Amino acid sequence: MKKLLLALSLLLSLNLQAADEKKSITYEGKITGVVCSACKAHITGAITQKLPGVISVDVKAGDNADEQKLIIVANSESVTKESATEALGTFAKNYQILSLTKKSQ
């Protein structure tokens, strides 16, 4: 009986996780000032902790050395350039979010 309950709970958890992944929204933009892994950690931590519904944040190399690509995955449609900048708090003086738009799905 315990094995059956464990299997059912695992299946339910996988179904809920799959449903959450389908509802996620990807936002892409450009950010400046990211020069090292500590910078990336500051940005990721601030946005993940302060913006509700954020699942993940990534900063990747951009088309030129001065701008990096900012990718935010969230289950909320309320993520904006302004809200992400506000989430950076005091880090906003070091990093400037130039753009952030919802990616077409």
C-alpha positions in Angstrom: 0.0 0.0 0.0 2.8 2.4 0.9 4.5 1.7 -2.5 1.2 2.4 -4.3 0.7 5.7 -2.4 4.3 6.7 -3.1 3.9 5.9 -6.8 0.7 7.9 -7.0 2.2 10.9 -5.3 5.2 10.8 -7.6 2.9 10.7 -10.7 0.8 13.6 -9.3 4.0 15.6 -8.6 5.3 15.0 -12.1 1.9 16.1 -13.6 1.9 19.3 -11.5 5.4 20.1 -12.5 4.6 19.5 -16.2 1.6 21.8 -15.9 3.8 24.5 -14.3 6.3 24.2 -17.1 3.6 24.7 -19.7 2.4 27.9 -18.0 5.9 29.5 -17.8 6.7 32.6 -19.7 10.1 33.5 -21.0 11.3 37.1 -21.0 14.4 38.2 -22.9 16.3 41.4 -22.8 19.6 43.2 -22.6 21.6 44.2 -19.6 24.9 46.0 -19.1 27.5 46.0 -16.3 27.8 42.2 -16.0 31.6 41.5 -16.0 32.0 38.4 -13.8 30.2 35.4 -12.2 29.6 37.4 -9.0 27.7 40.0 -11.0 25.6 37.3 -12.5 24.9 35.9 -9.0 23.8 39.3 -7.8 21.4 39.7 -10.6 20.0 36.2 -10.4 19.6 36.3 -6.6 17.9 39.7 -6.5 15.4 39.1 -9.3 14.6 35.5 -8.2 14.0 36.6 -4.6 12.2 39.9 -5.2 9.9 39.2 -8.2 7.0 36.9 -7.5 6.7 33.9 -9.8 10.2 33.9 -11.1 11.4 30.4 -11.8 14.9 31.1 -13.2 17.2 33.9 -14.3 20.1 33.6 -16.6 22.7 36.1 -18.0 24.5 35.1 -21.2 27.0 36.7 -23.5 25.4 39.2 -25.8 26.1 40.2 -29.4 28.8 42.7 -28.2 31.0 42.8 -25.1 29.1 45.8 -23.5 25.7 44.1 -23.5 24.6 40.7 -22.1 21.4 38.8 -22.7 19.0 38.6 -19.7 16.6 35.6 -19.7 13.9 35.4 -17.1 11.5 32.4 -16.9 8.4 33.1 -14.7 4.9 31.8 -14.2 3.7 35.4 -14.0 2.8 37.9 -16.7 3.7 40.9 -14.6 7.5 40.8 -15.2 8.6 44.1 -16.8 11.8 46.0 -17.3 10.7 48.4 -14.6 9.8 45.6 -12.1 13.1 43.8 -12.8 15.1 47.0 -12.4 13.3 47.7 -9.1 14.1 44.1 -7.9 17.8 44.8 -8.4 17.5 47.4 -5.6 21.0 48.9 -4.9 22.5 46.7 -7.6 20.6 48.9 -10.2 23.4 51.4 -10.0 25.8 48.8 -11.3 23.6 47.0 -13.8 21.3 48.6 -16.3 18.5 46.6 -17.9 18.2 48.1 -21.4 15.2 46.0 -22.5 13.0 43.2 -21.4 10.2 41.7 -23.5 8.0 38.6 -23.4 9.2 36.1 -25.9 6.5 34.7 -28.2 5.5 31.1 -27.4 
